[in-house]
Amino acid sequence: MIQRIQTLFLFLALVCMSIFYFVPFGSLEMQTETGITDVPMGLYGVDFGEEHYSTLPLLILLSVVVLILLATIFLYRHRMLQIRICVFNLIMTLGCSGLAFFFLYQASEKFGTNYSTSILVVLPIVAAIFIGLAIRGIAKDEALVKSLDRIR
């Protein structure tokens, strides 16, 4: 069952969330002598001048999401448990997106600057769509197995 379409969807969600580790999801404008410079903000925070703004809760939440997605791929024999974990992971993935926007807004308020988001900030939302598609595929498999059990 590891070759099913829902495994592909879970793997694509895992890739989307893993990419979110390495790319900045936004930037803050920093005023310098030469003009305005964009300071990128990623999972490890942002260094704005001499101050550092940490996004450690987002890093922890994203790490938990990635580990749960990886574990969910290999739970293909326990479909109902896989569905429950996927629903939980869907909520946490949307929480990652909201938390990224929250940290961008808070950092811009703290430093008194404007912020801009990267296009890659939608990766958790795309991952949530893939997880939703995986839930639908797992539910179809469970319905198929139950119908075959009724025939016997």
N, C-alpha and C positions, 0 to 999 in steps of 0.2 A: 504493500500500500504506500510505500514511500515514493513511488513514481506517480502518484495521483496529482491532479491539477491543484488541489488545495496545498500540497507541499510546495509547489512552484510559487503560489501566492504568498505563502509564509516566508519562503526564501527571498522573494522580491521585497517583502516588508522588512526583512532582516537587512538586506542590502541598503534600502533607503535609510533605515535608522543608523546603520554603520557609517554611511557617508556623512551623516549629520555630525559625527565625531570630529571629522577632519576639516570641515569648512566653516568659516564664520557665518553666523546667521544674521548679522547686522553690523552696523558701524555707527560710531558717534563722530560728530564733527568737532575737531579741535582747532582752536584759533592759535596760529603761530605768527611769527614775524613775517613770514613769506606768504601767508594766506591761510586758507582753510584746508585742513588735512583730515581725511577720514581715518579713524582709528578702528580697525576691525574688532568685533566682539564675537568670541566663540565660546565653546564649552568651558574653557579654562579661565574665563573672565576677560577683563580688559584693563590694560595699564593706561590710565589717562593722566598724563603728566607724571607726577610723583605718586599718585594714589592708584590703588588697585581695587577693582570691583570684582568680587568673586561670584561665580555662578555654580558653586559646588552642588547645591541641591538638584540642579538640572543635570549635571554630570552623573550624579548617583541615580536619578530616575531613569536616565537614558541607558545607563549600564544595566539596570534591572530589567528594563524593557528588552534590551538586546539578548540578555541571558535567558529570559523567559521565552522569547521567540525561538531561540536556538533549541531550548528544551522541548518546546511544543512541536517542533518538526518531527522529533523522534517519539512522540506519544501517539503514533498512528494506530496502535492496537486498542487504545482506550479513547474512543471517539467522543463520548459524553464529557469526559474529563478534558479532552482537547478543546471542545466547544466552550466549556466554562473558563478555561485558562485564556482562550482567545478573546472572549468577551471582556475579561479583566484586563488583558493586554491592550485591547482596543481603547478602553477608558484611559489607561495610563499613557498611551501614545498620544491621545488628544490632549492629555494633561501636559505632556512634553511641549506641544505646540503652544499651549496657553502660557506655560511657564517661560518659554523663550521670549514671547512678547512682553510678559510681565517684567522680566529682567532687563530687557531693552528699555522699556519705559522708565523703570526705576533708576537705571544708570543715567539716562538722559536727564531725569529730574535731579539726581544727586549732583551731577556735574554742571547742570544748567545749560545743556546743549541740545541740539536737535539730533534725532536718530533716523536712520534709514534701514530698511530691511533688505536682505538678500532674497533673490528668487528661491533660493534653496531652503527658505524657512517653511516652505510648503511640503517638504519631505515627510514630516510626521503625518500630515493629512493624507498624503498619497499612501503611506504605509498603513494608515487606518482603513483606507479603501481596500487595500489588498487583504488586510485581516478580515474585513467584512465579507469579501468574496471567498476567503478560505472558510469562514464559518458556514457560509451557504453550501459550499462543496462538502464539508464534513457532515452537515445535516442531511444532505442528499445521500451520502454513503450510509449513514445510520438508518435512514428510511429504507434503503435498498436491502440492507442486512436484515432488518426487522421483517420486511415483506417476505424474504426468502425463508426466514424461520417459521413464518405462519404457514407456508406451503408444506413444510415437512410434516 
